[in-house]
Amino acid sequence: LEAIELLDESHDREEAAEAHEQLVISAVALGRIDEARALATRQDELARALSPHHQVHAIAVANELAAVFGEWDRLRLLLDPSEDRIEANIETPCGRHGNVMYLQAIAHELTGDARTAQRLETLAHQRVRSAHSPVVRQLEAQLAFARGNIDEAVALITDPFDPELARRWWWFAMPATLAYLEIRSAAGLRDDIEAAAGRVIE
């Protein structure tokens, strides 16, 4: 808490915003849900005075938090500000442009708005930086799963222990692991689940 107070007093708002983003990730890892939300709110407040790219990161964290917690209705409420911020930052390459649109598509599909989900999936395709990245494949798998296409989801989902994914932030590896286990479970692939369980616990 003392460190956070010092950050809030910092004259470098960019440094403070980026630090809050990392603190959100740490709070989720520790299961401190209310703290994670408060930190994300503070990150957003700081980002509003910074560049459009910082603002995209702040809204992306809000989307990612809602997705990790399975709060699909809350995630849907972020659609308009997400689209506005991404549009304002469209000239700056950012992997989160596509990621956020995929998360929004998943949320809309799961809450019964398939038409909007299709529109958002199209936007996601246009905005991804690499269609072959494990994060994108994970999000595509989750969207297929949301639509009840279990075989397609199984084919798309990346092993969360894939070396390429392991080199990335665990912030992206964690939902990939959850999606892998959920999709494999729905497909009845018990051996895969048991093989992964030990590695997940470790």
C-alpha positions in Angstrom: 0.0 0.0 0.0 2.8 2.4 0.8 4.3 1.7 -2.6 1.0 2.5 -4.3 0.7 5.8 -2.4 4.2 6.7 -3.6 3.2 6.0 -7.1 0.2 8.2 -6.8 2.4 11.0 -5.7 4.8 10.5 -8.6 5.2 13.4 -11.1 5.7 10.8 -13.9 2.2 9.8 -14.7 3.3 7.5 -17.5 5.5 5.5 -15.1 2.6 5.5 -12.5 0.1 4.2 -15.1 2.4 1.4 -16.3 3.2 0.4 -12.7 -0.5 0.2 -11.9 -1.0 -2.1 -14.9 1.6 -4.5 -13.5 0.1 -4.2 -10.0 -3.3 -5.2 -11.4 -1.7 -8.3 -12.8 -0.1 -9.1 -9.4 -3.3 -8.5 -7.5 -5.2 -11.0 -9.7 -2.4 -13.6 -9.2 -2.9 -13.2 -5.4 -6.6 -13.5 -5.7 -7.2 -9.9 -4.5 -10.1 -9.1 -6.7 -11.3 -5.9 -5.2 -7.7 -4.6 -5.1 -7.3 -5.5 -8.7 -10.4 -3.6 -9.7 -9.3 -0.5 -7.7 -5.9 -0.5 -9.3 -7.4 -0.8 -12.7 -9.7 2.1 -12.0 -6.7 4.2 -10.9 -4.7 3.1 -14.0 -7.6 4.4 -16.2 -7.7 7.7 -14.3 -3.9 8.2 -14.9 -4.1 7.1 -18.5 -6.8 9.7 -19.4 -4.1 12.4 -19.2 -1.7 10.4 -21.4 -1.5 9.2 -25.0 -4.3 7.3 -26.8 -2.0 4.2 -26.6 -1.9 4.4 -22.8 -5.7 4.8 -22.8 -6.0 1.6 -25.0 -3.9 -0.3 -22.4 -6.1 0.9 -19.6 -9.4 -0.1 -21.3 -7.8 -3.4 -22.4 -6.9 -4.2 -18.7 -10.5 -3.5 -17.8 -11.7 -5.9 -20.5 -9.2 -8.5 -19.5 -10.1 -8.3 -15.8 -13.8 -8.8 -16.6 -13.0 -11.8 -18.9 -10.8 -13.5 -16.3 -13.6 -13.1 -13.7 -16.2 -14.3 -16.2 -18.2 -11.0 -15.9 -19.5 -11.0 -19.4 -22.3 -8.4 -18.9 -19.8 -6.1 -17.2 -17.4 -6.6 -20.2 -20.2 -5.7 -22.7 -20.6 -2.3 -21.0 -17.0 -1.5 -22.0 -17.7 -1.9 -25.7 -18.3 1.8 -26.6 -15.3 3.2 -24.8 -13.1 0.3 -26.1 -14.1 1.1 -29.7 -13.6 4.8 -29.2 -10.1 4.4 -27.7 -9.0 1.9 -30.3 -10.1 4.1 -33.1 -8.2 7.0 -31.6 -5.1 4.8 -31.4 -5.5 3.0 -34.7 -2.3 4.4 -36.3 -0.2 2.9 -33.4 0.4 -0.8 -33.7 -0.9 -2.6 -30.6 -1.8 -6.3 -30.0 -4.5 -5.3 -27.7 -6.6 -3.7 -30.5 -7.5 -7.2 -31.8 -7.5 -8.9 -28.4 -10.1 -6.5 -27.0 -12.4 -7.0 -30.0 -12.1 -10.8 -29.6 -13.0 -10.5 -25.9 -16.0 -8.3 -26.7 -17.1 -10.8 -29.4 -16.9 -13.6 -26.8 -18.9 -11.6 -24.3 -21.6 -10.8 -26.8 -21.8 -14.3 -28.0 -22.2 -15.7 -24.5 -24.9 -13.2 -23.7 -27.0 -13.9 -26.7 -26.0 -11.1 -29.1 -24.6 -13.2 -32.0 -25.0 -10.5 -34.6 -22.8 -8.0 -32.7 -20.4 -10.8 -31.9 -20.0 -11.4 -35.6 -19.3 -7.7 -36.3 -16.7 -7.6 -33.5 -15.0 -10.8 -34.7 -14.6 -9.2 -38.2 -13.1 -6.1 -36.5 -10.8 -8.4 -34.5 -9.6 -10.1 -37.7 -8.7 -6.7 -39.2 -6.9 -5.5 -36.1 -4.8 -8.4 -35.0 -1.0 -8.0 -35.4 -0.4 -11.7 -35.9 -3.2 -14.1 -36.7 -0.9 -17.0 -35.8 0.0 -15.9 -32.3 -1.0 -18.2 -29.4 -3.0 -15.5 -27.7 -5.1 -14.9 -30.9 -5.6 -18.7 -31.3 -6.7 -18.9 -27.7 -9.3 -16.1 -28.2 -10.5 -17.7 -31.4 -10.9 -21.0 -29.6 -12.9 -19.3 -26.8 -15.2 -17.7 -29.4 -15.7 -21.1 -31.1 -16.5 -22.6 -27.7 -18.9 -19.8 -26.9 -20.7 -20.7 -30.1 -20.9 -24.4 -29.1 -18.3 -25.5 -31.7 -16.3 -27.7 -29.4 -14.3 -29.6 -32.1 -13.2 -26.3 -33.7 -12.3 -25.0 -30.2 -10.2 -28.1 -29.5 -8.4 -27.7 -32.8 -7.6 -24.0 -32.2 -6.7 -24.0 -28.5 -3.0 -23.7 -27.9 -1.3 -25.8 -25.3 -0.7 -23.3 -22.5 2.7 -24.8 -21.9 3.8 -24.1 -25.5 7.2 -22.4 -25.4 6.1 -19.4 -27.4 3.3 -18.7 -25.0 5.6 -19.3 -22.0 7.8 -16.4 -23.2 4.9 -14.0 -22.9 3.4 -12.4 -19.8 1.7 -14.9 -17.6 -1.2 -12.4 -17.8 -2.0 -13.9 -21.2 -0.9 -17.5 -20.3 -3.3 -17.7 -17.4 -6.6 -17.3 -19.4 -5.0 -19.5 -22.0 -4.6 -22.2 -19.4 -8.2 -21.8 -18.1 -9.5 -21.9 -21.7 -7.5 -25.0 -22.4 -8.8 -26.9 -19.4 -12.4 -25.8 -20.0 -12.4 -26.7 -23.7 -10.7 -30.1 -23.1 -13.1 -30.8 -20.3 -16.2 -30.1 -22.5 -14.7 -32.4 -25.2 -14.3 -35.2 -22.6 -10.5 -35.4 -23.1 -9.8 -36.6 -19.6 -6.3 -37.8 -20.3 -5.3 -34.3 -21.6 -6.8 -32.7 -18.4 -5.0 -35.1 -16.1 -1.7 -34.6 -18.0 -2.1 -30.8 -17.7 -3.2 -30.8 -14.1 0.2 -31.5 -12.6 1.9 -28.8 -14.7 -0.8 -26.3 -13.8 -0.4 -26.9 -10.1 3.4 -26.7 -10.5 
